[in-house]
C-alpha cells in the first residue's frame, strides 16, 4: 500500500484535490445560500428548486458532449478548463441579481463543480489504473469526503461572518489562485498506460493482459440492461441531493440547529472515508458488480430513521449510515463502467452516466420542493425515499447475473456487436 501511494502520489493527489474541489458545486454547499436567496428574491421552496432543477438539467445535457473532452485532451488541460469554469461560476453566484443570473450561476456550478470536477478525476483514474483500480478510485474519492467534512461547516461560519456574496468571491479566489496552480504542477507529467505503471505488483506487471474491446456510447445505449442499471444507480445521488438541498427546511421542521446539522457532515465524511477504502479493497477482490445489490441499504436505513425521530441523536446516526452508502458509491463510480464497457471510450460512456446522475440530482430537489409546497411533510418524503432505495437494491440483485455476463463479454466480443 505504501509503495502504491508513493509511486502514484502525484496522480492520486491530483484526483483527490479535484474531487474535493467539486464541493463548490455540490448541493450541500450551494444550498447554504438558499435562505439568503429566498429572503432576497422572494422565492418559495418550489420555485427555487425549479431554477436549480432547470440549471442542473441543462448542465447534464451539456455534459453529455462536453464530457468527451477527457478522451481528447490531456488530463491537465481538462483540469485547467474545469477549474477556470468553476471559478467563474463562483463569481457569477457572488453577483446574482435575479432569477436569470441565478440560473446561469447554478448552471456553471453544476456543470463544472458537480459534473466536470468529478468526471475528469474519476475518468482519468479509471483509465490509469487496472489491477488496483478499486483502491485508486477509493483514494481519489476521499476528496469528496474531505470536501464534505470541511466545506459546509467552514461555509456556515464564513457566511455568518461575511455574508454569502463575499463567501462566493473568496471561493472563486481559492480555486483560481490555489487549486489551479497546484493541479497544473501535479499533472505536468502524464501517467503511463495500464500494464506499464507502478500500480502493478511485480507479478502483475509480467502477467499478460487479456485483450479487451471497449463499447462506444451508441452501443451502450442499445443495451436494455444499461437503462435499468442507471435508473437504480442514480438513486443515491437523487436521494442525498434532495436531503441536502432541503436541509435548512428539515432543521426548521424538526426544531434542530442548522449549525448542528452542518456539523454532522463531519460524521458523514468519516463514514464515507471508511466505506470508500473498505469498498475499494472489496472491489479489487470481488469486482464492482458484486457490490451493487447491497450498497444502498445503509442509506435506506438512515433516511427511514429521519422520518419518525425528532431527537438530535438521530442526525449523526443517519448521516453515518448515509455516508456508508456515499463512500461505496464513490468507489463504484470509477470502477463499474470500466469493468462493463472497457477503457478506450471511457470518457464518453462516463459522461453519459454522469449526466444521468446530474439529471437525477436536478429532479429530486424540484419534486420534493413542490411536495413540500403541496403540504407533504419532508420527513414523510424521506420514508418514501427509503422504500425506493430498498426497491433499487432488489432490482440490482436481480441484475447481477446479466452484469457478470456483460463484463465477461468485454474480453471476448467482436467490435460492432452490442451487449444484451
Phi, psi and omega in degrees: 000315180297317178299320179298315182294316181293316183292336184238023189303312187295322181283321177294319179294320178299314178297319178302313182293326178291316178294325175294319180295339178296345180305328183290347176244007181272154185301321183297337176268312182300321185291347179291347175267000186302312183299318179295320180292318178298317179291321185286320187243358176075026177292151164269172177299320181292317182291322176294320176297326179294313178300316180297318181293316180297318179293317181292321177298317178298319179295325178295318180294319178295321182298331179306319179264317184295330181295341178294347184301332182288347173272350191242339181232167177296156179300323181296319179296315178299321180295318181294319177299319182292315180297318179298317179296320180289324175298315177300319180300318179295321178295320178296318179297324179295331184253016183305131180239356181179183185300321182294315179292326176296319176301315180298318180296312178301318181301311181292320179297317183285323180292309186270334179274284180298323186276284193289325181304307179290324182297313180297314183297312185286324179293315179298316181294318179297329180279324183288327188242146175229299183298325179244033184299316181301315179292318180298313179296322179298318179294314179298319183290347175298339175300324175300315180295319178297319177297318180294322182290325188261313194292310184300312181296318179295321181293319178301315180293319182292318179296320178297328183276319189243344189093161187288329183294312180293327178299319178293323178296317178294327177297317178299318180295319180298321180290311186288320186262344181251293185294317183305304180299324179296313179295323178302318179288315183296324185261017178297330180248127178284145177281147179292154181295170180305145176083353182237002188246181189276006177284346182266145171285171182300320180294317183292325184290339179262358181276129180299133179275135178293146178290131182240147172253141183252140179279138166280162181301319182297329177288320178297319182295338179276357182268112180303324182296331179299318182292321177294317179301314183294318180302324178280321186288334179279353185301314179302318179298317180296315183293315182291323179297316178300315180297312184288326180294323182258024183299322180292323176295317180298318179295325176296314182296319184276347183077027180263161175281134177297323178296322178295316179298316180298325180295330182285355172297337175294317176297319176303314183294318179297317177297322179294320179298310181300313182295320182296313180294317180296316180294324179300317177295319179294322179295316178298329183273318188246341183103155178294328183298326183291340183271346192296326189283344188242345193289342181272352185293319176301319177298319178301318179295318180296316178296320180297322180295324182291346180289300188267342190265128178256348181293145187291340180297337183290336184297303179296326179297312180296319182293326176295314180299316179294324178296327177298318176292319181298320180294316178294321178299321179297318179294320180292328185301326182262359186241330186293312183296318174300322178299317187275323193234008174084185192249331192298319181249032185299324181300312183287328177289316179291330176299323178295312181291322179294322177296322177296321177295316180297319179297317178298321179288342175283319186283326187295316176295326180296309182296312182293327177296316178291327176294322175298313179298331180278358176097007177271113187301138181298321175302324177294321177298325179297325176296319176297322177297322178298318179296320178298320181294321176295319179298319178298321179296320179296317179296318180294326175297318179293334182276352190303316181298318180294320179295320177298319180296319179295317180298318178293327182292335178302329183274349188228348187286165175262143180303141178100341176278165183239149175290157181255000000 
